[in-house]
């Protein structure tokens, strides 16, 4: 479909039907073809070969314009995930308020980031509107705070998080 559109808009269809396309001929057609994407009633037009790589695959120019460094955020998410693998056994084997609090904080942070990814992916502003998007973000923030408060209640007023995990396994 893209190739038909490409050849129609660049008037290379006659050339393509007469003989096989070489890479040089295709690049000439691609250079003349412009990628147009719509973003909130604005039309952004850039040549295909000079458009940023992210914009070509995401279909959104908004991802390119934010300018945030997601590499360090991704690395932090992986560090928290790896820390969870060590904190679970540590909390069960050596149940103390410090280890249990670290486990509660990392679980709450991990759950918050996971649910935030769902809200960002599925409650996009163009699809559901600004109100539903903000409500989704507020709901996951509230859920993370309530989860952390519940964990801290078990840690400081109960048997501790590690002992609660052991009791669940005994069932």
C-alpha positions, 0 to 999 in steps of 0.5 A: 500500500505504501509503495502504491501511494509512494509511486502515485504521489511521486509519479514513478509508477510508469517507471516501476511497471516498465522495469525492475526497480533498482535501489538508486531509482527507489531512493529518488522516489523516496526522496520525493515522497513526504511523510505526513502525520497528523497531530492535533489538527496540525500537519507535519511534513518531513522528507522520509529519509531525513525524518527522525528514526523514532517518528518513523516507527512510532507514528507520532512526532510528539515522542521526538519533541519531548526530549526526555532521556528515557534510557536512564529511566529504563535503567532505573526500572531494571535496577528496581526489578533486579532488586526485587529478586533479592529483596523477596528472599531477604525479607523471608529469611531475615525479616526486619523493618528495614528490609520489609520497608525496602521491599514495600517501597520497591513493590509499590514503585514497580507496580506504579511504573507498570500501571503508568505504562498501561495508562500511557499506552491505552488511555491516550489523550487523542483516543479517550480525552484529557479527562480520562487520561488525567483520571487514570494517572490520578487513580494509579498514583492513589493506588500506589500510595494506598498500597504503600500505606497498607504495606507499612501498616503490616510492617509497623503494626503487624508481623512484618511483610516477610512474615506475612509472605511466609504465612501466605505460603503456609496456606 
